[in-house]
Amino acid sequence: MKITDLIIDPKSLGNKLWLVEVTPAYEYGKDGRRTDTITGYRYSVALPEKGLDKISVRIDGKPLMETPDGYAEVRFDNLELFVYWSRGDYAIGAKATGIHLVNTKA
């Protein structure tokens, strides 16, 4: 089994996810160079239960949210975490199919 075949439990990120930035995700050509084609968006979230470490979650398609003023608590649909090889080291990636604001008002 390869390490990149492992699936990481999204619960390991903690119970709160704070959206802090939204940026375009671009297509890459066969030569490994970035093109101008936007294929989706990366939603950068801070993890308050993990010392505010950040992870970016990719969602293909049109933008579903804008960068908040400060941060906004969110949840993801079908969140998946995975391991990948980048620049000589392993990294953690994330993808989802949707994102929603968490309503903190009673």
N, C-alpha and C positions, 0 to 999 in steps of 0.2 A: 504494500500500500504506500502511495506517495503522500507526503504531508499536505499537498495541495488538494487531496481528495477528502480531507477532513472537513466536517461541518461544525461550526462553532455556535453554541447556543446564544441567541440574541439577549437572553436574560442576563448574561455575564456583563452587559453594559450598564446594568442598574435599572432602576424603575423610572428615572427621570431623564429625558432627553431634551436639551435646550437648543433649538435652532438659532444659529448665529450668523450664517451666511449662505447665500444661494449663488452658484456660479454655473456657467454652461459647461457641458461635457462634450468634447469634440470627438469626431471620428478620426481614426488613424489609418494611414495607407499601409500597403504591404511592406513598404520600406521603413515603417516605424515612425514616419513623420506625421505630425498633426495636420489635418486638413482644416478648412474653414467651415466644414459641415457640423452643425450642432445636432447631436443625437439624443440629448437629454440634459438633465441638470444634476448637479451635486449639491446636496443639502448637508452643510457642515454643522454637526451638533456637538455641543460641549456635554460632558458627562459629569455632573456634579457629585455623583457618588464614587467617581474614580479620579478625584483630584482635578477636575475640569479638563482631563484629557479630551482630545477631539477625534472624531471620525467622520468621514464624508460618506454619505449614502447616495448612491446613484439611482435615479429614476429616469427611465427612457421616456421620451415624448416631450410634450409642451411643459412650460413651467407651471407648477401647481401652487407655488407660494413665492412671495418676494422676501428679500432679506429684511428681517424685522429691525425695528429701532431698539437696539439692545439685544434682547433674546426673547424667544417664545417657546413654551413647552409644547412638544409635538409627540405624536405617535406615528408609526409607520405600518402600512399594510404589507404583509408577506416579507418582513425583514429577514434577510439572509446575510450571514457573515462568512467569509472565506479567507483562506491563506493564498497569497500569490508571491511570486519572485520578482523583485524589482531592484535594480541597481546593486546587485550582488548580495542582497539580503531578503529575508522573508518579510512580508507586510500583511496587514489585515485589511481586507476590502469589505464593502457592504453594498447591497442593492436591495431595492424594494419596489413595490408596484404603486404605492400611494403614500401620501403624508396628510396628516390632519392636526389642527390645533387641539390641544387638550383644554377643555373647559374647566377652569379651576373655580368658577363661581358656583355656589350652591343653589 
